Structure formats: C-alpha cells, structure tokens
Amino acid sequence: MNIYNDDCFKIFKEIKDSSIDCIITDPPYGVLSKGKKMRNNKNDNFEWDNIDLEKFTKEWFEEVYKKLKDNSFMFVFWSQKYFNLGIKIFNPNRIIFWRYNNLINNPSGDFAYDYEPIFVIKKGNPKLTKGKNSCDLEFTKPQSNFKKDKLVHPTQKPLELLKHLVNISTKEDDLVLDCFAGSGTTGVACKELNRRYILVEKDKEYFKLMEKRLKWK
C-alpha cells in the first residue's frame, strides 16, 4: 500500500501497466467556482479544479487506463454539468446514478442537482460480485457536523458509497488505485475491506488530512 503527495502523471510512470485490479477516482471536473474558500484555516481557491477540462481529462484517462488489468473495472465520479463531455471522453459501459437526499430548497426555480453520475468503464469483461447491483444508489453526502463521515474536502464522497463500489468490484487483497485521492476516502474504504491501495494526491494540505484519516502519521 502506498500514498503519494505528487503529480499523478509522475506516479503513473512508476506503476506497471496491467497491474491494477480496480480504479476508483474522483477527478477535477470544473464545477468549483474560483474564489477563496476556507479549509482548515487555510485558503483554497480551487485552482486544481479550474483547468482545461477536456485536455486534462483525456491525458490522465489515457495514462491510467493502461494500468488496469484485463477484466477489471474503473469507476469515475463526474458531474451533471459536463455530462456530455464525460460520455465523449470515457465512452462508459454503464452509468451509476448516485443520489443524495440532504438537500436544501432550491431558490433558482430550476431542477436541483441532487445526483452525480459515476461512469463505469470496463477493461475486458469483468463481473461484479453476485447480488442486486443497481445503477441507482442513494448515499448521503458527508457533512461538516457528521462524526463518522465528517466533511474535510469540498468534493468528498461518502465512505459507504466507496465501500460499496470496492465490495462489488474487487476481492480481498486486490489492488485499488485512486489517482485523485483528495482526503483519502477510497483508501479508508480499502483499509476497512482488506484491499491494498495506491493513492495519489497533489495538494499538500489534503495529503496531510489523508495521512491522518489513514493513520499513516
């Protein structure tokens, strides 16, 4: 198991092709507004999310797909806003719809953003663990006042959702890669389910949070 505070393109060079059993990742997808936000008493202006989205996404996806073993799954969290672009780049085999019920009233007079797509990309013909594997999943978003699933990252995903994806697509001792690890939720899920993991996070402050959550320090 390894965690890296580095650029994912550098770490890709250190990972052998066809060596990863599953990829679960939540990449930057251009939905966070520029402007300073407070994070652990430090400013975060979301520069990491304000990118040339199509160019950046094509580049990392091309590199990371090579790392998957044959007959393996890749799960990519994405956004409604750039849904069509995601379809174009990833050409997913299936789409999971993650719904969350902790919403406030929407004053805009439009439909609420109450779900996020998760693109399912297959390499070969992998099979999920037997069970009722629905494409419609409901998990509550992490919140700042939660104890178990406390919000420490602006795009943090629910631990139970990550555990579900790990459970249905891997077996014990499999190796899972998250190349945009954020606060390390994928790693926490793998640790609780006895999977190995490789996590990459470029931001130093979020990496420190990841170390703390995984009890590396």
Secondary structure, DSSP 8 states (H G I E B T S, - for coil): -EEE-S-HHHHHTTS-TT-EEEEEE----S-S-SS-EEETTEEE--GGGSS-HHHHHHHHHHHHHTTEEEEEEEEEE--STTHHHHHHHH--SEEEEEE-------TTSS----EEEEEEEEES-----SS---SEEE----BTT-STTB--STT---HHHHHHHHHHH--TT-EEEESS-TTTHHHHHHHHTT-EEEEE---HHHHHHHHHHHT--
